[in-house]
Amino acid sequence: MYYQLKEDEQPVLQVLKQMQSSLSALANFHKEIPGIAQRLQSSYVELQDIAGDVERVNDQLQYDGARMELLNERLALGYRLYKKT
């Protein structure tokens, strides 16, 4: 999730910021555009906050490589047994 928000090929946050900038440039053409641009800005700030929270939670997770290897081996064994039936 953090990757899609901030680091993807086209991160969601970057796209939102570009949309907000584009709308702001058009603000003089319709009276509702500034409100829409402000809503996009609010969404941008909220998603930045969410990305920070996700990154913080991810940093707190502890991955046990040995445990993951064991689980993957057991899953592979289960799959092989399943295919034999």
N, C-alpha and C positions, 0 to 999 in steps of 0.2 A: 504494500500500500504506500509506504513512504517513497519507494522508488517511482511509482506512477505519479505521485504528487510533485516530487522535486527533481528526480534524476532520469526519468524516462527520456526517450528520444524527443518527445514533445511533452514535457511535464505539464500536468493540469494547471499548476500555479502559473506557469509562464503563459499558457494560452489564455487563462482568465485575465492576466495583467494586460496582454495585448488587446483583448476584447474591450476591456475597460478603457484603455487609452484610445482605441478607435471610436468608441461611443462618445467619449468626452470631446473628441475633436468634432463630432457632429452635433454637439449640444445645442447649437444655435438654430438647427433646422427643425426641431420639434420640441415642444414643451415637456414631453414625457422622457426624453432621452437622458437628461441629467439624473433623474430618479433611478432609471434603469442602470446607469453607469455607477451610481452610488451603491445600488444593491450588489452589483458585481464586485465593487471594492470591498463591501462587507463580507461577501462570500470568499473573496481572496484572503482577507485577514483571518476569517474563521478556518479556512483550509490550511493556512500557514500554521495556525495554532494546533490543528489536528495533526499535521505532519510532524510538528515538534513533539507532541505527545506520543505518537507512534514511534518516533525515533528513540525517545526516552525509554519507553517500554521495551523496545527491541534491544536496547543497550543493557537492560536489566536482566534479560533472558540469558540463561547460561546453557550453552549447548555442550552436551557430553558426547564427544565424537565416538567413544567406545560404545556407549549405549545406543547411539544411532546406528552404528555398524551392526550390533547385535540384533536390533529390531529389523533392519533391512535383510539380514540373513534369515531371520525367522519368517519374514514375509515371503522371501524368495522360496524358502522350503515349503511353506504353505501353498504357494502358487504351483510349485512343481507337483506336490501331492494332489492338488485339485485337478491338474491336467491329466494325471494318471487315471483318474476315475472316469 
